[in-house]
Amino acid sequence: RAGSSPLPLHQEPPSTGEGSPSLKIAPGNTAFALHFYHLMASQSPGSNIFFSPLSISASYAMLSLGARSHSKTQILEGLGFNLTEVSESDIHRGFQHLLHTLHLPDDRLEMHMGSTLFLSQDLLILPEFLNDSVAFYDSKLFLTNFHDPVGTTQLINDHIKEETQGKIVDLVSKLNTDIAMVLVNYIYFKGKTLWEKPFQPSMTTTQDFHVDENTVVQVPMMLQDTAHHWYLNDRYLPCSVLRMDYKGNMTAFFILPNRGKMKQVEEALTPEMLTRWNRLLQKRKLELHFPKFSISGSYQLNEILPKMGFVDLFSRQVDLSGITKEKKLQVSKSFHKAILEVDEVGTQAAAATGIFTTFLSAWHNHRVLWFNRPFFVVIFSTNTQSILFLGKVVNPTKP
């Protein structure tokens, strides 16, 4: 019976071949990432979007260990999993393997990702939930005095600040005394170098960025005029695609819609399209103009996820009796924040849960690509086939 006995643990080192456990959950994770993205895009069409779907998925999959009956099904299906095709134990083993793979030591990449549950100190937590959440998700759990909301807020914010190397501060505010549980997820990711050939700071100049037909902002625009990049000028969909590989098993896609075609390209953002782009990219010599910027996204997941099928989780209907038998728990608050910084050397990403210049051929085999209007960014883990970060840069001057 689902959730009635502990799942057997895998101890062997992670493999990343065809049959690796993390690849079983990759389609569900990608479906969730794009569902969340499209919901955010429809709610705030003119805004920057940036989040880590993987850190949200992992924290809610971890929470499902403590959910029972219909509540468990809602969470796992809300996360994009078809439970007739992938079993509950496959999901947890998949995340365990995925998180292990992402955390393997790598001197080229720095990655810290995790989930933390803050639970009322008055509760007796069931040992099975404690054991499984640590074994599969390496999650942390704090027993907290929610009768002291100021102290608890400080505790949560200090924890996230420490876990994200000081990048994410003041994630949580305004906690009520009637709260019994807060779930936060975080990810801090720094590629030592993203660009195969770093930009020269001396080449960076102030240029126009066209937010929309009526808004132009000034951005520091970096320039690379001799490098070869993975590139596609899509003939089927009106956009250009640039792929930048990190040193390590990460890659970034920057998708630049043609003038006035943002919505058309956005609607075509599907798992199949990402796969297609990756297949069609070719190494080309480019004159590349790319903005230096920092953007972030902050999300109250307890307001967003009910619109994605998590109907019971934030209501009194939820059954979280796998966490504690003493009190009927519900998730009161859930926060997620993500940050992306791009400069001449590379990118840093951190998370807790008018006149447009278009592509032109200047001369034979020499292409010019100006990222001077809104574009999409997808940061992807190649060996686990997972989207780590997903976003849209509408205005690079708005942090």
Number of C-alpha atoms within 10 A of each C-alpha: 5 14 18 9 8 13 16 10 13 12 8 7 10 17 15 17 11 9 9 17 22 29 21 22 25 22 17 21 24 22 18 23 26 18 18 19 21 15 15 18 19 9 10 10 13 15 16 22 23 27 30 29 27 26 26 28 24 27 24 19 24 26 23 25 23 22 24 19 14 12 19 25 19 21 24 22 16 24 27 22 24 15 13 7 9 13 15 21 15 17 24 26 24 21 26 24 26 29 23 17 18 19 14 13 11 12 10 14 20 16 17 17 25 22 26 22 21 20 23 19 15 13 16 14 18 15 12 17 21 17 14 20 24 15 18 25 26 18 20 13 15 15 17 22 18 23 16 12 18 15 13 20 18 14 15 23 18 16 15 27 17 12 18 21 13 13 17 24 17 12 20 21 13 8 17 14 13 11 18 24 20 22 23 25 26 27 29 24 21 19 21 17 19 25 20 15 15 15 21 12 13 9 13 20 14 12 16 17 27 22 21 18 12 8 12 17 15 15 20 19 24 22 21 18 15 12 15 16 21 18 25 20 19 14 8 6 14 16 21 21 22 23 23 18 20 23 17 17 16 22 19 23 21 20 24 26 25 21 19 13 13 18 11 14 18 17 10 12 14 15 13 9 12 13 10 11 20 16 10 13 17 16 13 15 17 19 19 22 20 21 27 18 19 19 22 21 19 17 19 14 17 18 12 15 19 15 12 17 16 22 16 18 24 19 15 11 14 22 20 23 18 20 25 16 13 12 13 14 23 20 20 17 19 22 20 24 24 28 24 23 16 16 21 23 17 20 21 20 26 27 31 31 33 12 14 18 16 18 18 11 11 10 8 6 9 14 17 18 21 19 24 26 27 22 23 22 21 20 22 20 20 15 18 25 20 23 24 24 26 23 24 23 23 22 25 22 17 12 13
